[in-house]
């Protein structure tokens, strides 16, 4: 993992964790334990999906840079389909408040995306990486 990838993940994970703690407290106050569990699971699910997507996109970008845009589209589409499937499968779960779960997913998603945008803006990512002096022609060492 490159240092700018780690900075972006950190920049998205920290606000998501803060929003998650606040949302769990609100969920517990409004809907007791079921609300707290639902919100916590929702925020964790959103963070897991978006964090995994960012890690996999970083891998594809380093390994096959020419496939970056297609991979980004495929990864994001897959994330949304899997997230919708999770919402569908957990719609009748008795161990959590489903409304709190959905709110947790939305809050986690919004916090992750806002943190990721902020981290991208603040992180200096070079558009062109110059070849090192010891690299062979064609960019391979």
N, C-alpha and C positions, 0 to 999 in steps of 0.2 A: 504494500500500500504506500502510495506517495504521500509526502507530508501535506500537500494541499488537499488530498482526499481525506486525510485524517482531520484536518482543520474544518472541512466542510461537514463531515459527519459529527464532529464535536459541536460545531456551531448550530447544528440542527437538533442534536440529542439533548443538549442542556436546556433549551427553551421548552422542548417537549416534556422533559422530566418535570420542570417547574409547573407547566400547565397541568400535567398529570396529577401532581400532588394537590394543587388547588382544586382540580376537578373531583378528585376522590373525596376531599373534605366536603365539597358542596354536595356530592352524591350521597355521602353518608348522612349529611344533615337533612337532605330532602327525602331520601328513600331508604334510610337505614343501611344495614349491611348489604342487602341486595343491590342497592344503588352504588355503593362504594365498590363492590366487586365488579359490577357491570361497567362502571366508568374506568376502573383500573384495567380491566381486560381489554376494553376498547382502545385506550391510549397505548397499551403495550402492543396490541395487534397492529395499530397504525405505525408505530415506531419500528416494529419488526419488519413490516412489509416495505416501508420506505427506506429503511437502513439496508436491508438486503438488496433492494433494487439499486441503491447507490453503489454498494460494494460490487455487485455484478456488472454494473455499467462501467465502473472504473476498471475492472478486469478486462472487459471487452475493449475498452478504449486503449488500453496498453497493448493488448495482444493483437487485435484486429482493428486498427483505427479507421480503416475504410468502411467498416460495418457499424460505426458508432451511431449514426442517425437511425438506421433500421433497428438496431438493438435497443436504442432508447425507446422507440415507439413500441416495440414488442414487449419490453420489460414493463413499461407503464401500463399497457393494455392488459398484460397478464396480472399485474398487481390489482387493477380495478376489477377484473373478473374474479380473482381469488378472494378479494375483499367482499364483493357482492355475494359470493358463495358462502363465505363465513357468516355474513349477516343473515343469509337465508337459512343456513343450518342451525344457527343459534336463536332463531326467532321465537321458538317455544321453550327455550331452556328455563328450567325451574330454579336454577341456582343463581340467576342474576336478573336484574331488572333490564328488560330489553330496550326500553326507551333510554335508560342511562347508558347502556352499552353503545347504542347508536350515537348518542351525544358524545361519549368518550372517543369513538372512532372519528367523528367529525372534528372534535377539539384537538385530538392528537394529529390528525392529518393537517389541519390548519396551522398548528404550531410547528410541525416538522417542515412544511413547505415554506412558511415565513422565515424560520431559522435557516433553512437551506438557501433561500434567496439572499438573506442578509450575509451569510457566510460567503456566498459566491461573490457578492459585491465587495466585500472587505478583503477577500483573498486575492493575492496577485498571482494569477495563473497565466503563464506565458502562452501566447498563441502559437509561437514558433519556438521550438527548442533547438538552439544551434548545435551543430555537430561538435563533438570534442576533437581536440587535436589528434588524438590517437585512434580515432575511428576510421574504419576502412570506407572507401567510397560506397555509397548506397546506404549509409547509416548503420551498418552492422559492425560491431567490434571484432 
